[in-house]
């Protein structure tokens, strides 16, 4: 054979091997009308590489170019239409695949595509709120939370069924060291895929906590290409407030990354009016405390897919909050013969910085999933407050200064494995180890001859060294109309608290050890009674550990007559939770809940008649019981109206012979959460509630009322969302009394009143959708870094 023949055979073989082909086509509906922005995914069945994706243009056309020969299959999908699958084919040359999609038929169990509300589903374990299947004009997390039945967003944060203590997680990680107000205001709704309200946490969650868990699941790998949003807002509360931020995500082949940055300067004010009697004297106190912190947050993640089943990733988050403010107090002390006035100011300078780094490895198939996760958290909290009198006082006192620096270092190692044996059976198990070190240094200074001198006997250092090891297993099973979930969690924790202080002129160290080894069971069972009616019963056993800062025994004064004080003798509280749910068409309808807590951690307010001081301290109250009854109803009385209304009836009971506490209160809450489509596609949102009165710890509060509403509209092909919100329109605040045991005080506590905010969110980038599951992790130790300033 001639050399030229060999050459042509070799060249032809190379050309055949590396030849490139094209696939194109047109997507239409069943009326032969083109479907723009339809998702087309092309899978290579031989290499198993990450699929290629594209979207149809405005005429429904699409194409893939530079394709190698091989075996492929295609999936075509868009909202409102059934997914079409083109079966496997061999590609040797250019091909054309046209497709006609069928519109989905509407039934009670399917999503209403044009809904302005999130899609809500109640299960035995949690309430799932799906935002990806709705077209809302929400701009932030606060808007989203106001759409969840039974969840009330108030000045004091979030309450569920009348209970506070709600823990907020983002992708399973706590954000409790951030202030809730900033998180609700600044977190963009566009980044949220789902919200889970978990009142009965399963074995996979830490056993710690007394309230519900709100888990915010972020969108992850939902679009090919680069996409994101820019948000800005401006408002008026206690002065002009504003914020801005952006988020960007990119998903191409094996690499996915996303980042977000937010900055805000909110303003608000807390007012306290307190009238109490000490012996024959009346103390009438007014304190006004304005807030204007600077908040900065940046987060990011990077995911790389090693192969079809293996992926690695790295996530991180940085938060910084600087707050300087002056709280002004006026206290009038009077009896039948005398009247004196004390003017004082407390200057706060607080800096909080935290960051976390989170590398992970994940193995995932159709039936198996393994996640190995490490999370490192570093939190620094530097506080200085100076308490001094001002001109005009007829009572003098020595000025004081408190410097309280805290560092918190948390390392968490986690392994989770789950296996889907069949459509009706899934098992999961895992382990977790946490290593926590905290250092809280309190230095007290008192004015002497015009200078601040350190008071060694009122200063202390408190160090915690804690380890928590946990194992868990869980089973999910379905049999006909019955579903069951059951789990068992074992936790072995060892906490050593070392307090160093001056006692009788000598430097003294005291160590308190708290070893805990305990099992925490959880279970739920549900049954579908009819096609639309379902019922479930659930149970969980939980522990509430004291926050790290509350264990330091020394006091810091808020004004000359009131102080906060730690308690190194605090012990964990244990709670049995029971819940019964009735659902209608998967939606929440009727719920009964009961919880019984032993040694509940309670904020005790006491008054010393000898010094006229009131102090707040966390203590263990022996018995606490809570009942709640919830009845929900959808609001769909007229076209364009969507939402929920309902009533929540609660009973709260605290009893302690040690501290003389005997409190019991029934409370009824009526709430409404609604949206209405106004002319010109303007969406009107309303959220309001009325409460007959409640127990807020030791404070017996009179009736409460709140009302918020907003107007939203989309522009520029739905890329720009504009929202004008009016908040706290009927904000009455807390008006009630405190029973000290040796006296009763009238109290009113309220934040600043009406608030107006204008928000804009502009979205950009690809509209191609590709669903990927996000990982869920949880770190309880971060939750116990409590700083409410």
JONOR-V360279 format. One record per residue. N is the residue number from 1. PHI is phi in degrees with one decimal (NA if undefined). PSI is psi as a letter, one per 30 degrees, with the letter a starting at -180 (999 if undefined). Layout:
N,PHI,PSI / N,PHI,PSI
//
This chain:
1,NA,k / 2,-72.8,l / 3,-57.8,e / 4,-64.6,e / 5,-65.5,e / 6,-57.8,e / 7,-61.8,e / 8,-66.9,e / 9,-65.3,e / 10,-62.7,e / 11,-63.2,e / 12,-63.1,e / 13,-66.1,e / 14,-62.9,e / 15,-63.4,e / 16,-67.0,e / 17,-69.6,e / 18,-107.6,g / 19,-64.5,k / 20,-117.5,k / 21,-124.1,l / 22,-134.6,k / 23,-119.6,k / 24,-142.3,l / 25,170.1,a / 26,-135.0,k / 27,-107.6,k / 28,-132.7,l / 29,-93.5,a / 30,-73.0,f / 31,-100.8,g / 32,63.9,g / 33,-93.0,k / 34,-63.2,k / 35,-111.4,j / 36,-77.4,l / 37,56.7,h / 38,-86.8,k / 39,-83.7,k / 40,-123.9,k / 41,-112.8,k / 42,-112.5,j / 43,-104.2,k / 44,-91.3,j / 45,-79.6,f / 46,-95.6,e / 47,-87.1,f / 48,60.1,g / 49,-71.9,l / 50,-57.7,k / 51,-66.9,l / 52,-93.4,l / 53,-140.1,l / 54,-152.5,l / 55,-129.1,k / 56,-71.3,l / 57,-82.2,a / 58,-64.7,f / 59,-102.0,g / 60,84.6,g / 61,-86.0,l / 62,-146.0,l / 63,-163.9,k / 64,-116.5,k / 65,-123.5,l / 66,56.4,h / 67,-99.1,k / 68,-80.4,l / 69,-62.8,k / 70,159.2,a / 71,-103.5,k / 72,-135.9,l / 73,-143.2,l / 74,-129.5,k / 75,-121.2,k / 76,-124.7,k / 77,-150.9,l / 78,-159.7,l / 79,-61.7,k / 80,89.7,f / 81,-130.3,l / 82,-71.2,k / 83,-68.8,k / 84,-110.6,k / 85,-113.9,k / 86,-94.7,j / 87,-62.9,l / 88,-55.9,k / 89,-145.2,l / 90,-99.2,k / 91,-103.7,j / 92,-119.4,f / 93,-155.8,a / 94,-64.0,k / 95,-131.8,l / 96,-122.7,k / 97,-125.0,j / 98,-91.9,k / 99,-141.8,k / 100,-115.9,k / 101,-94.5,k / 102,-92.3,k / 103,-71.5,k / 104,-67.4,k / 105,-80.2,k / 106,-87.6,k / 107,-136.7,l / 108,-62.0,f / 109,-93.8,g / 110,-106.2,l / 111,-79.4,k / 112,-83.8,j / 113,-60.2,e / 114,-91.8,g / 115,-64.2,k / 116,-88.0,f / 117,-107.8,l / 118,-68.6,l / 119,-83.2,k / 120,-114.1,k / 121,-136.4,k / 122,-100.3,k / 123,-114.8,l / 124,-65.7,e / 125,-93.0,e / 126,-161.3,l / 127,-102.2,k / 128,-105.6,k / 129,-116.2,j / 130,-96.6,j / 131,-92.0,f / 132,-71.6,f / 133,-104.3,h / 134,-138.7,l / 135,-120.8,i / 136,-91.6,l / 137,-100.0,g / 138,-60.8,k / 139,-117.4,f / 140,-145.4,l / 141,-62.6,e / 142,-59.7,e / 143,-60.8,e / 144,-64.6,e / 145,-63.1,e / 146,-72.4,f / 147,-99.5,f / 148,-94.4,k / 149,-56.2,k / 150,85.5,f / 151,-96.5,k / 152,-111.5,k / 153,-98.8,j / 154,-122.9,a / 155,-58.8,e / 156,-94.8,g / 157,106.6,b / 158,-114.7,k / 159,-123.1,k / 160,-127.7,k / 161,55.2,h / 162,81.3,f / 163,-107.2,k / 164,-87.8,a / 165,68.2,g / 166,-75.0,k / 167,-99.4,k / 168,-103.5,k / 169,-115.5,k / 170,-119.0,j / 171,52.1,h / 172,85.0,f / 173,-105.9,k / 174,-70.9,l / 175,-124.5,g / 176,-66.7,f / 177,-76.2,f / 178,-87.6,l / 179,-77.6,k / 180,-62.6,e / 181,-58.1,e / 182,-67.8,e / 183,-60.9,e / 184,-64.3,e / 185,-76.2,e / 186,-94.1,f / 187,-75.5,j / 188,-73.8,k / 189,-68.3,f / 190,-60.9,f / 191,-86.3,f / 192,-97.4,k / 193,-91.1,e / 194,-146.0,l / 195,-127.2,k / 196,-110.7,k / 197,-103.0,j / 198,-112.9,j / 199,-89.9,f / 200,-125.6,i / 201,-60.2,k / 202,-80.1,a / 203,-65.7,f / 204,-72.2,f / 205,-94.7,l / 206,-56.2,k / 207,-75.4,f / 208,-80.3,k / 209,125.6,k / 210,-109.1,f / 211,-105.5,a / 212,-73.9,l / 213,-108.6,k / 214,-109.7,j / 215,-104.6,j / 216,-95.0,j / 217,-98.8,j / 218,-82.9,l / 219,-65.2,k / 220,-145.9,k / 221,56.5,h / 222,-88.8,f / 223,-141.3,k / 224,-75.6,l / 225,89.9,a / 226,-111.4,k / 227,-152.8,l / 228,176.4,a / 229,-153.6,l / 230,-121.9,k / 231,-130.2,k / 232,-145.9,k / 233,-148.7,l / 234,-143.7,k / 235,-156.3,a / 236,-136.0,k / 237,-135.1,c / 238,-93.9,h / 239,111.3,l / 240,-72.7,k / 241,-130.4,l / 242,-159.7,l / 243,-164.5,l / 244,-154.3,l / 245,-178.6,l / 246,-151.4,l / 247,-139.4,k / 248,-136.6,k / 249,-138.4,k / 250,-141.2,k / 251,-135.5,j / 252,-138.2,j / 253,53.3,c / 254,-93.8,f / 255,-110.6,k / 256,-133.5,k / 257,-141.8,l / 258,-153.5,k / 259,-148.6,l / 260,-147.1,k / 261,-135.2,k / 262,-139.3,k / 263,-138.0,k / 264,-149.6,l / 265,-131.2,i / 266,-78.0,l / 267,-136.1,k / 268,-163.8,l / 269,-144.9,k / 270,-105.7,k / 271,-113.7,k / 272,-131.1,k / 273,-121.1,k / 274,-134.4,k / 275,-122.7,k / 276,-143.2,l / 277,-113.6,k / 278,-122.5,j / 279,56.6,c / 280,-99.8,g / 281,-103.9,k / 282,-108.2,k / 283,-108.2,j / 284,-112.8,j / 285,-114.8,k / 286,-128.6,k / 287,-126.8,k / 288,-122.8,k / 289,-130.1,j / 290,-83.0,l / 291,-126.7,k / 292,-151.7,i / 293,-72.9,l / 294,-102.2,k / 295,-117.5,k / 296,-133.5,k / 297,-142.5,k / 298,-139.6,k / 299,-141.9,l / 300,-164.8,l / 301,-149.8,l / 302,-136.0,k / 303,-122.1,k / 304,-129.7,k / 305,-94.3,j / 306,-64.3,e / 307,-158.6,a / 308,-62.1,e / 309,-111.5,f / 310,-116.8,k / 311,-146.9,l / 312,-128.4,l / 313,-160.0,l / 314,-144.1,k / 315,-123.5,l / 316,-158.0,l / 317,-151.6,k / 318,-132.1,k / 319,-131.8,k / 320,-137.3,k / 321,-138.2,k / 322,-113.8,k / 323,-139.9,j / 324,-121.9,k / 325,-158.9,l / 326,-126.0,j / 327,-93.5,k / 328,-106.9,k / 329,-126.4,k / 330,-132.9,k / 331,-122.0,k / 332,-102.0,k / 333,-110.9,j / 334,-143.4,l / 335,-138.3,a / 336,-64.3,f / 337,-113.7,f / 338,-130.0,l / 339,-147.4,j / 340,-126.4,l / 341,-128.8,k / 342,-118.7,j / 343,-102.2,k / 344,-144.6,l / 345,-133.5,k / 346,-124.7,j / 347,-94.8,k / 348,-107.6,k / 349,-131.3,j / 350,-126.8,k / 351,-128.9,k / 352,-125.9,k / 353,-135.4,k / 354,-145.0,k / 355,-144.2,l / 356,-139.4,l / 357,-125.1,k / 358,-139.0,i / 359,-82.5,l / 360,-153.3,l / 361,-130.4,k / 362,-135.4,k / 363,-115.6,k / 364,-145.8,k / 365,-126.5,a / 366,-65.7,f / 367,-118.4,f / 368,-125.8,k / 369,-145.6,k / 370,-128.3,k / 371,-126.5,k / 372,-113.3,k / 373,-137.6,k / 374,-127.5,k / 375,-131.8,k / 376,-114.1,k / 377,-124.7,k / 378,-125.5,k / 379,-129.7,k / 380,-122.4,k / 381,-132.5,j / 382,-106.4,j / 383,-122.3,k / 384,-133.4,k / 385,-134.1,k / 386,-118.8,k / 387,-107.3,k / 388,-146.7,l / 389,-88.1,l / 390,-130.2,l / 391,-59.9,k / 392,107.2,f / 393,-74.7,k / 394,-100.2,f / 395,-123.1,k / 396,-103.7,l / 397,-153.5,l / 398,-79.0,k / 399,-63.6,l / 400,-132.3,l / 401,-136.1,k / 402,-124.7,k / 403,-115.0,j / 404,-126.6,j / 405,-105.8,k / 406,-130.8,k / 407,-124.9,k / 408,-133.7,k / 409,-126.1,j / 410,-128.2,k / 411,-120.2,k / 412,-127.3,k / 413,-114.5,k / 414,-142.0,k / 415,-136.2,k / 416,-129.5,k / 417,-134.7,k / 418,-136.9,k / 419,-135.3,k / 420,-92.3,j / 421,-76.8,e / 422,-155.4,a / 423,-63.0,f / 424,-110.7,g / 425,-146.6,k / 426,-140.3,k / 427,-121.8,l / 428,-147.7,l / 429,-155.3,l / 430,-172.0,l / 431,-144.5,l / 432,-150.5,k / 433,-133.6,k / 434,-122.4,k / 435,-121.3,j / 436,-121.6,k / 437,-132.5,k / 438,-128.4,k / 439,-138.4,j / 440,-118.3,j / 441,-112.9,j / 442,-107.0,j / 443,-115.8,k / 444,-109.2,k / 445,-123.8,k / 446,-126.7,k / 447,-73.1,k / 448,-134.9,j / 449,55.3,h / 450,85.1,f / 451,-124.8,l / 452,-87.2,k / 453,-116.3,k / 454,-69.4,k / 455,-97.7,j / 456,-62.9,e / 457,-73.8,f / 458,-105.4,g / 459,-111.8,l / 460,-160.9,l / 461,-129.4,k / 462,-127.4,k / 463,-118.2,k / 464,-118.8,k / 465,-123.1,j / 466,-135.3,k / 467,-128.1,k / 468,-133.6,k / 469,-113.6,k / 470,-136.1,k / 471,-130.0,k / 472,-146.9,l / 473,-144.2,l / 474,-151.6,k / 475,-128.6,k / 476,-119.4,k / 477,-138.8,k / 478,-132.2,k / 479,-138.0,j / 480,62.5,b / 481,-86.9,f / 482,-101.5,k / 483,-133.2,k / 484,-135.6,k / 485,-137.8,k / 486,-145.1,k / 487,-148.9,l / 488,-137.5,k / 489,-121.9,k / 490,-114.0,k / 491,-126.9,k / 492,-121.8,j / 493,-120.7,k / 494,-132.8,j / 495,-120.0,k / 496,-112.1,j / 497,-108.5,k / 498,-113.0,j / 499,-107.8,k / 500,-116.7,k / 501,-156.4,l / 502,-93.1,k / 503,-133.4,k / 504,54.2,h / 505,80.8,f / 506,-114.1,k / 507,-73.8,k / 508,-122.5,k / 509,-121.5,k / 510,-120.9,k / 511,-115.5,k / 512,-114.5,k / 513,-105.1,k / 514,-139.5,i / 515,-84.4,k / 516,-136.1,k / 517,-126.9,j / 518,-153.9,l / 519,-99.9,k / 520,-126.4,j / 521,-85.2,l / 522,-150.8,k / 523,-160.3,l / 524,-149.8,k / 525,-140.2,k / 526,-136.8,l / 527,-143.2,k / 528,-86.6,j / 529,-79.1,e / 530,-132.2,a / 531,-62.5,f / 532,-120.2,f / 533,-106.9,k / 534,-135.7,l / 535,-139.5,l / 536,-150.8,l / 537,-129.4,k / 538,-139.6,l / 539,-146.2,k / 540,-149.5,k / 541,-119.0,k / 542,-137.6,l / 543,-125.2,k / 544,-116.7,j / 545,-87.0,k / 546,-63.7,k / 547,-66.1,l / 548,-62.9,e / 549,-67.9,f / 550,-74.7,f / 551,-88.1,f / 552,-79.0,k / 553,-75.5,f / 554,-80.0,l / 555,-99.3,k / 556,-126.3,k / 557,-91.9,k / 558,-86.4,e / 559,-153.6,l / 560,-58.5,f / 561,-115.3,g / 562,-142.7,k / 563,-149.4,l / 564,-107.7,k / 565,-137.8,k / 566,-81.0,l / 567,-147.9,j / 568,-68.8,f / 569,-91.8,g / 570,-60.2,k / 571,-121.6,l / 572,-64.9,l / 573,-107.3,k / 574,-122.5,k / 575,-127.5,k / 576,-100.8,k / 577,-112.1,k / 578,-128.9,k / 579,-151.7,k / 580,-123.8,k / 581,-123.4,k / 582,-113.5,k / 583,-120.8,l / 584,-123.2,j / 585,56.7,h / 586,79.2,f / 587,-96.0,l / 588,-62.6,k / 589,-129.6,e / 590,-142.7,k / 591,-138.2,k / 592,-123.3,k / 593,-127.6,k / 594,-142.6,k / 595,-137.1,k / 596,-129.0,k / 597,-118.8,k / 598,-98.9,k / 599,57.2,h / 600,-60.4,k / 601,-80.8,j / 602,-126.5,k / 603,-83.2,j / 604,-88.9,k / 605,-109.6,k / 606,-128.4,l / 607,-125.2,k / 608,-99.1,j / 609,-67.8,f / 610,-74.0,e / 611,-106.5,f / 612,66.2,g / 613,-92.6,k / 614,-112.1,k / 615,-133.0,k / 616,-112.8,k / 617,-146.6,k / 618,-75.1,k / 619,-134.7,l / 620,-95.5,j / 621,-96.0,k / 622,-60.6,e / 623,-131.6,k / 624,-145.5,k / 625,-132.5,k / 626,-136.9,k / 627,-112.9,k / 628,-146.0,k / 629,-125.0,k / 630,-126.8,k / 631,-131.6,j / 632,-115.0,l / 633,-146.3,k / 634,-72.3,k / 635,-103.8,j / 636,-139.8,h / 637,-71.0,f / 638,-144.5,l / 639,-61.9,k / 640,92.1,f / 641,-101.1,k / 642,-137.8,l / 643,148.6,a / 644,-138.2,l / 645,-137.8,l / 646,174.2,l / 647,-127.1,k / 648,-128.0,k / 649,-111.9,k / 650,-127.2,l / 651,-132.2,k / 652,-119.7,k / 653,-137.1,k / 654,-123.1,k / 655,-140.8,k / 656,-151.9,j / 657,-75.9,f / 658,-64.8,e / 659,-110.0,g / 660,64.1,h / 661,-97.6,k / 662,-146.7,j / 663,-123.9,k / 664,-148.2,k / 665,-151.2,k / 666,-92.2,k / 667,-145.5,k / 668,-119.0,k / 669,-118.6,k / 670,-108.9,k / 671,-135.0,l / 672,-141.5,k / 673,-134.4,j / 674,-144.6,l / 675,-133.0,k / 676,-141.0,k / 677,-84.5,j / 678,-87.2,l / 679,-57.0,l / 680,62.2,g / 681,58.4,h / 682,-88.6,k / 683,-99.4,k / 684,-102.3,k / 685,-115.8,k / 686,-137.5,k / 687,-138.9,k / 688,-149.7,l / 689,-155.1,l / 690,-134.3,k / 691,-121.8,k / 692,-77.2,f / 693,138.3,l / 694,-158.7,l / 695,-98.7,j / 696,-108.0,i / 697,67.9,b / 698,-88.8,f / 699,-88.1,k / 700,-92.8,j / 701,-95.4,k / 702,-77.9,a / 703,-60.3,l / 704,-129.1,l / 705,-152.2,k / 706,-142.6,k / 707,-149.0,k / 708,-132.3,k / 709,-150.0,l / 710,-153.5,l / 711,-123.6,k / 712,-131.8,k / 713,-151.8,k / 714,-105.6,k / 715,-132.9,l / 716,52.0,h / 717,57.9,h / 718,67.6,g / 719,-80.3,f / 720,-109.9,k / 721,-108.4,k / 722,-120.5,k / 723,-136.4,k / 724,-111.4,j / 725,-111.2,k / 726,-120.6,j / 727,-112.7,l / 728,57.2,h / 729,-70.1,e / 730,-123.5,h / 731,-81.4,j / 732,-88.1,f / 733,78.9,a / 734,-85.8,k / 735,-131.7,j / 736,-171.3,b / 737,-145.5,l / 738,-120.5,k / 739,-97.2,j / 740,-78.8,f / 741,97.3,e / 742,-113.4,g / 743,163.6,l / 744,-122.9,k / 745,-115.0,k / 746,-87.7,k / 747,-135.0,k / 748,-134.2,k / 749,-128.2,k / 750,-154.3,k / 751,-86.8,a / 752,-62.4,l / 753,-87.0,b / 754,-51.8,k / 755,-134.2,k / 756,-122.2,k / 757,-138.8,k / 758,-111.0,k / 759,-125.0,k / 760,-131.9,k / 761,-131.4,k / 762,-114.3,k / 763,-103.0,k / 764,-140.5,l / 765,106.3,a / 766,-66.2,l / 767,-109.4,g / 768,-76.9,k / 769,-106.9,k / 770,-142.7,j / 771,-81.0,k / 772,-137.8,k / 773,-80.0,k / 774,-96.0,l / 775,-82.0,l / 776,-122.3,k / 777,-133.9,l / 778,-147.3,k / 779,-129.9,j / 780,-70.7,e / 781,-62.1,e / 782,-61.8,e / 783,-62.4,f / 784,-88.0,f / 785,-81.2,i / 786,-99.3,k / 787,-146.1,j / 788,-93.5,g / 789,-116.7,999
//
